[in-house]
Amino acid sequence: MDFCRTPFLLFRFRNTTFLKSKSADMKRKYFARFISCKNNRYFSAIQRDPSSVMVAGSDGACMSSDCSSHWSDRFLSAEDADVFRTLKSDCVVYGDFISVEEENTLLTEIEPYLKRLRYEHDHWDNAIHAYRETERKHWSEVNKSILNRVKSVAFEQTEIPLPYTHVLDIEKDGYIKPHIDSVRFCGRTIAGLSLLSPSVLRLALENNKTKYGDLLLLPRSLYIMRDKSRYEFTHELLPSEKSKFKGKPVLRDRRISVIQRLKPDDEEK
Ligand SMILES: O=C(O)CCC(=O)C(=O)O
């Protein structure tokens, strides 16, 4: 049996890390391999921080079975254990945060405004390619209640959101280059609903771009980036040809995001 090709599960119960597999023989092999991984970063991450062991847990986080490739859960994937842990604690993706009907009511309100705008292409200094955008302060009652739901999940009661919601429409071939939102315009939290198309948002450590994690943003999902993930990681929306999640292509099409942000920190009080 090829160990590296056979999945195993690690899980934590009452302060003990368990290894789960289908047969005693497999368990012996897995355990041997597990021990032999003792000094690698994944094992030490597990030992240092029991909460990072969530394999097959309720959120489906897992360590790859070859002890070398990546950490992932349903919507987050990272090769580096520390990056995984930071992103796991400071950002979150909720799949199906809104229903298909709610997606449609948002689109019905947004589309007439967007259609009046032309997509912007090929400006060398643009952080975003093939996009159009608008900001909205006033929304229909039904959409206001959707946006309030986002706020109640993303922001603390004492925090003050920016009054305008940012709507960004990216063509099938569009993408967003790595950047960090300016602290002059935005506080510690960014919350975005993704509409229409799946996409991959990459968060890379600003001071070491080889260390990154990917968020899978399915239509109708909500992502929230706070604190380290917002200040210490750049974020970028990958172009179609690079859009992969856990090695599988993510077919990109036109995507609209509806983004709410907190007021800049020095404006909060
Ligand atoms: O479209 C998104 O979800 C991200 C937008 C973004 O990166 C930005 O506006 O700074």
Ligand as a Chemical Component Dictionary entry (heavy atoms), coordinates in Angstrom:
data_LIG
# 
_chem_comp.id                   LIG 
_chem_comp.type                 NON-POLYMER 
_chem_comp.pdbx_formal_charge   0 
_chem_comp.three_letter_code    LIG 
# 
loop_
_chem_comp_atom.comp_id 
_chem_comp_atom.atom_id 
_chem_comp_atom.alt_atom_id 
_chem_comp_atom.type_symbol 
_chem_comp_atom.charge 
_chem_comp_atom.model_Cartn_x 
_chem_comp_atom.model_Cartn_y 
_chem_comp_atom.model_Cartn_z 
_chem_comp_atom.pdbx_ordinal 
LIG O1 O1 O 0 -13.636 41.660 -4.808 1  
LIG C1 C1 C 0 -13.248 41.388 -3.689 2  
LIG O2 O2 O 0 -13.838 40.576 -2.969 3  
LIG C2 C2 C 0 -11.985 42.008 -3.157 4  
LIG C3 C3 C 0 -11.899 43.441 -3.503 5  
LIG C4 C4 C 0 -10.614 44.094 -3.099 6  
LIG O3 O3 O 0 -9.598  43.478 -3.033 7  
LIG C5 C5 C 0 -10.609 45.507 -2.789 8  
LIG O4 O4 O 0 -11.557 46.223 -3.124 9  
LIG O5 O5 O 0 -9.617  45.972 -2.174 10 
# 
loop_
_chem_comp_bond.comp_id 
_chem_comp_bond.atom_id_1 
_chem_comp_bond.atom_id_2 
_chem_comp_bond.value_order 
_chem_comp_bond.pdbx_ordinal 
LIG O1 C1 DOUB 1 
LIG C1 O2 SING 2 
LIG C1 C2 SING 3 
LIG C2 C3 SING 4 
LIG C3 C4 SING 5 
LIG C4 O3 DOUB 6 
LIG C4 C5 SING 7 
LIG C5 O4 DOUB 8 
LIG C5 O5 SING 9 
# 
